[in-house]
Amino acid sequence: MQRPVTLNLQFALIIALLLSACSRQDIYETAIGFERSSAGLQAATVTVDNLEIAYLKNHQLVNGDTIVMIHGFGANKDNWTRLAGHLTDDFNVYAIDLPGHGDSSKPLDIGYSLEEQAGYVSRILEALAVDKAHIMGNSMGGAITALYAANYPDKVASAVLFDPAGILEYESELMDLVMEGDNPLIPKQPGDFERLMDFALEKEPFVPWPIMGVMEEQAIANQDVNEVIFAAIRDAGFEPDFRTAITRIKAPVLVIWGKEDRVINYRNGRVFAAAIPDARLELMEGIGHAPMVEAPARSAELFRGFIGQPAQ
């Protein structure tokens, strides 16, 4: 059962902070902390290969399986908070900031191909003493999750891929824009982050303006590393090596795709599921590129049903 988080309480928090003349950064940190706490999560860090890796974990361990959550390109661990709120009563959750993202180290001189990032995930989980887990990934994180499941089969109980990258048989609006030299996934100036949200999400969650402003500043500040990561993924290419790799996956796989996805065409979901032995595909009407953000309760329900563990 999700811990109760009401919009009225969030509004009261924001108004109280505004009246106390707090800075936008103070408001952002308080609101993010409130969302994490309401979801049963707390922030932590671990050092891996001289990189500081930030992550979220349960306030208290529970007698249940472990879930590892891997965000997409340009995103961060807090993309999973609302989904995690439906799961932390029964599962031990780890939501990771990959290198180059969120509050983790952002070197420009390490490899950011999907294979290299799957290797980082392996070393991060080893440092966290996570032996076997259900792995969830969105977009780029979905492709990384698939490769991790293929490369480390004994470490994966199940894999849930939300609108994963890796197979681009059907073109999308994003592909057309990138070919024209316009990448809406990399904010560069004021207004670009709102455009990114509108482009990636069909069902946008409410985000108060002070928080949106800080998120935009952070995204613009990350432009250089985002350019490096996007180029690494693009230049490495996806096929045919990626398709070959995911045929080795042994764990049960659930592919969840929003039918209004403008970043990666949802029709690639059928190709994705067909390439993975016994994978199951769920399409979500009225949802864009991030079902775990846009429809967290439904996403949690699909996961629980897939592994045969309904909510208590």
matplotlib code that plots the C-alpha trace (Angstrom):
import matplotlib.pyplot as plt

x = [0.0, 1.3, 2.0, -0.4, 0.8, -1.9, -1.7, -3.1, -0.2, 2.3, 0.7, 0.8, 4.5, 5.3, 3.2, 4.8, 8.3, 7.4, 6.0, 9.2, 11.2, 13.2, 15.2, 14.0, 16.8, 15.5, 12.0, 13.2, 15.3, 12.5, 9.9, 12.1, 13.0, 9.3, 8.5, 11.3, 10.3, 6.6, 7.7, 9.7, 13.1, 16.2, 19.3, 22.7, 26.0, 28.7, 32.1, 32.7, 35.8, 36.6, 33.1, 30.6, 27.3, 24.1, 21.1, 17.8, 17.1, 14.4, 14.3, 14.0, 14.7, 11.7, 11.4, 11.0, 12.8, 15.1, 14.2, 16.9, 15.6, 17.7, 16.6, 16.8, 19.0, 19.2, 17.0, 17.8, 16.9, 13.9, 12.0, 11.2, 10.0, 6.3, 6.5, 8.6, 6.0, 3.8, 6.5, 8.6, 6.2, 7.0, 10.3, 13.8, 14.2, 17.5, 17.1, 20.5, 21.9, 24.1, 27.5, 26.9, 23.4, 21.7, 23.9, 26.5, 29.9, 29.8, 33.2, 33.4, 36.2, 34.7, 32.8, 29.0, 28.0, 25.2, 27.6, 29.9, 26.9, 25.7, 29.2, 28.9, 25.5, 27.2, 30.0, 27.5, 25.3, 28.4, 29.4, 25.9, 26.0, 22.9, 23.3, 20.0, 17.2, 14.2, 15.7, 13.6, 14.8, 13.3, 14.4, 18.2, 18.0, 15.7, 18.4, 21.0, 18.7, 18.3, 22.0, 22.6, 20.1, 21.8, 25.3, 24.6, 21.8, 22.3, 21.8, 18.4, 15.1, 13.0, 13.4, 10.8, 11.6, 9.6, 9.7, 13.3, 15.9, 17.9, 15.7, 14.6, 12.9, 10.0, 10.9, 9.7, 9.2, 12.5, 14.4, 13.1, 14.0, 17.5, 18.1, 17.2, 19.8, 17.2, 17.4, 14.6, 16.1, 19.0, 17.9, 20.2, 18.3, 15.3, 12.1, 13.8, 13.1, 9.3, 9.5, 11.3, 8.6, 5.8, 7.6, 8.5, 5.3, 1.7, 0.3, 2.5, 2.5, 2.0, 5.3, 5.1, 7.0, 9.9, 10.7, 10.4, 12.8, 15.5, 15.1, 15.6, 18.7, 20.1, 19.3, 21.0, 24.0, 24.3, 24.3, 28.0, 27.8, 24.5, 26.0, 28.8, 26.4, 24.0, 26.9, 28.3, 24.9, 24.3, 27.8, 27.9, 24.7, 22.0, 21.7, 22.4, 24.6, 22.0, 19.3, 21.7, 22.6, 19.0, 18.2, 20.5, 18.2, 17.0, 14.9, 11.2, 10.8, 7.9, 8.0, 5.7, 5.2, 3.1, 1.3, 1.7, 5.5, 7.1, 10.7, 10.7, 7.8, 5.7, 5.5, 9.1, 7.7, 6.5, 9.9, 11.6, 9.3, 9.7, 13.5, 13.5, 12.5, 9.0, 8.8, 5.4, 4.3, 1.9, 0.8, -0.6, -3.2, -2.8, 0.7, 4.0, 7.7, 7.7, 4.9, 6.4, 6.1, 2.8, 1.0, 2.9, 0.0, -0.8, 2.9, 3.3, 0.2, 1.6, 4.9, 3.2, 0.9, 3.9, 5.9, 2.8, 2.9, -0.2, -0.4, -1.3]
y = [0.0, 3.5, 5.8, 8.7, 11.7, 14.4, 17.4, 19.6, 18.7, 19.4, 22.7, 23.6, 22.8, 24.9, 27.9, 27.7, 27.8, 30.6, 32.7, 32.1, 33.6, 30.5, 30.2, 28.2, 25.7, 25.4, 24.8, 22.2, 20.3, 20.3, 19.1, 16.4, 15.2, 15.1, 13.0, 10.6, 10.3, 9.8, 6.9, 5.3, 6.3, 8.0, 9.2, 7.7, 7.4, 4.8, 5.1, 2.9, 3.1, 6.6, 7.7, 8.9, 7.2, 8.6, 6.4, 6.1, 3.2, 2.1, 3.9, 0.5, -2.9, -5.2, -9.0, -9.0, -9.2, -6.4, -4.1, -2.0, 0.9, 2.4, 5.7, 6.9, 9.4, 12.8, 11.6, 10.6, 8.4, 10.6, 9.5, 6.4, 7.9, 7.7, 4.1, 3.2, 4.5, 1.7, -0.9, -0.1, -1.7, -5.1, -4.7, -3.3, -0.6, 0.8, 3.7, 4.6, 7.7, 6.3, 8.0, 11.3, 11.8, 13.2, 13.6, 11.0, 12.0, 13.4, 12.8, 13.5, 11.0, 7.6, 5.4, 5.8, 3.1, 0.9, -2.0, 0.1, 1.4, -2.1, -2.8, 0.2, -1.2, -4.5, -2.8, -0.5, -3.4, -5.4, -2.4, -2.3, -6.0, -6.6, -10.2, -10.8, -8.4, -7.5, -4.9, -2.1, 0.4, 3.2, 4.2, 4.2, 2.5, -0.1, -1.0, -1.1, -3.4, -5.7, -6.0, -6.5, -9.3, -10.9, -10.5, -11.4, -13.9, -15.2, -11.7, -11.0, -12.4, -10.5, -7.5, -4.8, -2.6, 0.7, 2.1, 0.7, 2.0, -0.4, -1.3, 1.4, -0.5, 2.0, 5.7, 8.2, 12.0, 12.2, 10.5, 13.0, 15.9, 14.6, 14.1, 17.8, 18.8, 19.4, 17.2, 18.1, 15.7, 18.0, 21.4, 24.2, 27.4, 28.6, 27.0, 23.9, 21.8, 22.5, 21.5, 18.3, 17.5, 18.2, 16.0, 13.0, 12.8, 12.5, 12.6, 15.1, 15.1, 18.4, 20.1, 23.6, 26.4, 26.8, 23.1, 23.2, 26.1, 24.3, 21.2, 23.3, 24.9, 21.5, 20.1, 23.1, 22.7, 19.1, 19.9, 19.0, 15.6, 14.9, 15.6, 13.2, 10.4, 10.8, 10.7, 7.6, 5.8, 7.0, 6.2, 2.7, 1.8, -0.6, -3.3, -6.1, -6.7, -5.5, -7.8, -10.7, -9.9, -9.8, -13.2, -14.5, -13.2, -16.1, -14.1, -13.4, -10.0, -7.6, -4.8, -1.9, 0.8, 4.0, 4.2, 8.0, 7.7, 10.3, 9.4, 5.8, 4.4, 2.0, -0.4, -1.3, -3.0, -5.9, -6.3, -6.0, -8.6, -11.0, -10.9, -12.0, -15.5, -15.6, -11.8, -10.2, -6.9, -4.5, -1.3, 1.6, 3.9, 7.6, 7.3, 8.6, 7.7, 7.2, 5.0, 4.8, 8.6, 9.0, 6.0, 4.7, 2.8, 0.9, 0.3, -1.2, -3.3, -4.7, -5.6, -7.3, -9.3, -10.3, -11.8, -13.2, -11.1, -8.9, -6.0, -7.0]
z = [0.0, -0.9, 2.0, 2.0, 0.1, -0.4, -2.7, 0.0, 2.3, -0.5, -1.2, 2.5, 2.6, -0.4, 0.8, 4.2, 2.7, 0.3, 3.2, 5.2, 2.3, 1.5, -1.7, -4.6, -3.8, -0.2, -1.5, -4.0, -1.4, 1.1, -1.4, -2.8, 0.7, 1.6, -1.5, -0.7, 2.9, 2.0, -0.3, 2.5, 1.0, 2.1, 0.2, 0.5, -1.4, -2.1, -3.7, -6.8, -9.0, -7.6, -8.5, -5.9, -6.6, -5.1, -4.6, -2.7, -0.4, 2.1, 5.4, 7.0, 5.5, 5.1, 4.8, 1.1, -2.3, -3.6, -6.5, -8.3, -10.4, -13.2, -14.7, -18.3, -20.2, -18.5, -15.7, -12.1, -9.1, -8.2, -11.3, -9.4, -6.1, -6.9, -8.0, -5.1, -2.7, -3.8, -3.2, -0.2, 2.3, 0.7, -1.1, -0.4, -3.1, -4.5, -7.0, -8.5, -10.0, -12.8, -13.4, -15.2, -13.8, -10.7, -7.7, -8.8, -10.2, -13.8, -15.4, -19.2, -19.8, -19.0, -21.3, -21.5, -24.0, -22.9, -22.3, -20.2, -18.2, -17.6, -16.2, -13.9, -12.6, -11.8, -9.8, -8.0, -7.0, -5.8, -3.7, -2.2, -1.5, -3.7, -4.8, -6.7, -7.5, -9.6, -12.0, -13.5, -16.1, -18.2, -21.7, -21.7, -18.3, -19.9, -22.4, -19.6, -17.6, -20.6, -21.1, -17.4, -17.4, -20.4, -19.0, -15.3, -15.5, -11.9, -10.5, -11.9, -10.5, -13.1, -15.4, -16.0, -19.0, -19.2, -22.8, -23.3, -25.7, -27.8, -30.7, -33.1, -35.9, -35.9, -36.1, -33.6, -33.4, -31.5, -34.3, -36.8, -34.6, -33.9, -37.6, -38.0, -35.4, -32.6, -29.5, -27.0, -24.5, -23.8, -22.3, -23.2, -22.3, -20.3, -21.5, -22.8, -19.7, -19.9, -23.6, -22.5, -20.0, -22.6, -25.2, -23.0, -20.9, -22.0, -18.5, -16.6, -12.8, -11.1, -10.3, -8.6, -10.4, -7.8, -8.1, -11.9, -12.0, -10.1, -12.2, -15.3, -13.9, -13.1, -16.5, -18.3, -16.1, -17.2, -20.9, -21.5, -19.9, -21.5, -24.9, -24.2, -23.0, -25.9, -28.4, -26.7, -27.0, -30.6, -31.9, -30.4, -32.2, -31.1, -33.7, -34.4, -31.3, -28.9, -30.3, -30.2, -26.6, -25.2, -26.6, -23.8, -21.1, -18.8, -16.3, -16.7, -18.6, -18.6, -21.2, -20.3, -23.0, -23.1, -26.4, -26.6, -26.5, -28.7, -27.7, -28.8, -30.9, -28.9, -31.8, -31.0, -27.9, -30.0, -31.6, -28.2, -26.6, -29.5, -29.2, -25.5, -24.7, -23.1, -22.6, -21.9, -23.3, -21.7, -23.6, -21.6, -23.2, -22.7, -21.3, -22.7, -22.3, -18.5, -17.2, -13.7, -13.4, -15.3, -13.9, -10.8, -9.2, -12.4, -13.0, -9.5, -10.1, -13.3, -11.6, -8.7, -11.0, -13.1, -10.3, -8.6, -5.5, -5.1, -2.6, 0.9]

ax = plt.figure().add_subplot(projection="3d")
ax.plot(x, y, z, "-o")
ax.set_aspect("equal")
plt.show()
